[in-house]
Amino acid sequence: MVVQLMKYGADPSLIDGEGCSCIHLAAQFGHTSIVAYLIAKGQDVDMMDQNGMTPLMWAAYRTHSVDPTRLLLTFNVSVNLGDKYHKNTALHWAVLAGNTTVISLLLEAGANVDAQNIKGESALDLAKQRKNVWMINHLQEARQAKGYDNPSFLRKLKADKEFRQKVMLGTPFLVIWLVGFIADLNIDSWLIKGLMYGGVWATVQFLSKSFFDHSMHSALPLGIYLATKFWMYVTWFFWFWNDLNFLFIHLPFLANSVALFYNFGKSWKSDPGIIKATEEQKKKTIVELAETGSLDLSIFCSTCLIRKPVRSKHCGVCNRCIAKFDHHCPWVGNCVGAGNHRYFMGYLFFLLFMICWMIYGCISYWGLHCETTYTKDGFWTYITQIATCSPWMFWMFLNSVFHFMWVAVLLMCQMYQISCLGITTNERMNARRYKHFKVTTTSIESPFNHGCVRNIIDFFEFRCCGLFRPVIVDWTRQYTIEYDQISGSGYQLV
């Protein structure tokens, strides 16, 4: 109706009896599509009503959901403007309404926690008046993240996002080494070792509370992965090198490592399939979708302001839309999508073999350097003997077994989804949300499943010197489930 009225000359900037224009009313009542259309047609995103309230302020005060606030923030709205009479910012209004969802969005967008209204009250002051523990904690955390209420040196460090990321990446290197180092010390007193482990725990707690930035969701898991592999390679070269055969053990291990580093690097740093658009393209898309009656949030991303291709999804961690989205992997610090999914599979495959070699190296080391009586005294005595013989080696073995389990399970799940189901992890978890999937209590029927052999050939783009002809689809521009199957019939004997 809004589109039709504007086609016939309706002026959306006119105000009603309370001083609000169309965009203010749309923001108040959560009509995200209308807000997007009005902005795309030229309405000022920071337009004030007669009381000096902007659309963002109304959305923060009246709408307890991520949209239209998220949409307005994407249009680079001014988050720290104050209204005409109270001088409340959008963050003030969100606190007054107890709108926890919007508070989080505003803080992420850089809202000024210390901005004061006409009474000299900050958003934190209002939260304390209402005795809302959640709001108080989050606003205080936002202050601490900016280095307020701390000594000047700590303030500078905490305000440095790059430094905090380095702390999160570096902490696992220190912790993994200290755990093995303390266990390996030639000290008989477990009390002393216990106190040393307590010191490690206290240090980690201090670093976590003071420097960890929980908005960097991938930094810590990525640090754990890098640290684990670093110490495994140190162990391999300093403990195993002289004990194992070069031609049959070391050479394949090194070749596998080269492939592992390559696939990990591509998974970590390559474009996973980010869907990009210019500002003009975004507005044009909004207008086109609105005027065809299809400006629906199921196919339109209110954050990226784009029409979502089929199989794409907005990643809440990366805050971007990814083509053929599978999942966000904290172990590689990146999304897994159309652009890097094959490299991710290679990473899992070669990582699994690297871990198997590490387990083999540990067992070989114990056989050569430790006196064990497994056949005589049994399994538990054997475990005690190898743990006592070389605590560091036993610690590396435990790390290897842990990583082997999750890597093996993830690799099997991924291969099953790719080959047998023809779906991504996201599609499997949210199949009921997508109309093009037929879901029963026991199965998921995917329109992208073309049989095991074809699925594998299409996914890995196998050609085999022209023997196979895979279907290549640009998932960043594919908006329907129908695409050309004739040009790539899965495989073809030549």
C-alpha angles and dihedrals in degrees: 000000000000090000092050094048092050091048087059093050105272112162111226092193094068114112129226129225092283093051098256127132126210096273092054092051092046090051092048094054097040098249094155096171092054091048090052093048094049092050091047088052091055108272113148111254089213096045111149125216122219090281092052093253117147125208089256092056091050092047091050092049102041110022117069097194137078093261139098087015092061091049092051092049090053089057088059095252117184104259098188102052116124125218122250102255109024099026088223116158123217088265090056090051092048091053092047089054094042088236100165094172093057093042090062092049093049093049091050089050091056102259112179107253092194098050109128130214126220090284092053093252124142124208088259090055090054091048090052091050089055092044091226105162096194094053093044093052095047094047091048090049089052090053092048091048088059091050099253121147092024136099113280096253093051089043091059093047094047092048090054105090093187091054092050091051090051090052091052092048094044101044095075090053090057097041097049090049094046094049091054095038095053092046090050095052115115093239121127096197112092088189091066091046090047091054090049091051088049089055090052090050092049091049092051091049091052093048092046094051096040106036113011112109107207091196086071093073096172101044098083098044089045089050091050091051095047093045094048093050092044093056091042090056091046088053092047096052099038101036107025105031098088095039103054133067113261100211099045101030114018098040096052089043092054092046090050089049092055090053090045093052092047095050093042091051092049092047091048103041108022125095107269091204105290111189108226134192137167122243091257092049090051093053091044090052092051093051093046093049093045094049091050092048095245103106091127125148090231089071100020124069111218091199102047092030093224138121105259115236116227112278092019126121138184110248111222092203099049093030094223138100115257125201114236089001115205104170143304108263115205090191091068096028093234144082119267111227145127093311101053109013093107091051089049090055090050089050092054092046097051093038090057091052092046090054091048089054089049092053089048090051092052093050091047091050092053091049092053103037108025131070107227135173102197096145092048105037104024139233103312094049088049090053090051091049097051092043090052094043094057117358090182092056091047090051091052089048092054090050090050093050092048093051092042091059098052095038093050093047093046093048092050092047092048093049091048092051093045099044106028104028105026092219140113127242091256092051092049093051096043102030093128090061093059119076094207093065123082107213127190130170091267107029149026119221110207125195086213094060109102100164132292098277095044092045092055094045092048094045098048092032092230113188103164095200091314096314091114128040112198126200108249113203126183097222092186088070103029109110101166135049091240116089137152110290097166097073091057113031092180097259135002131190112227 
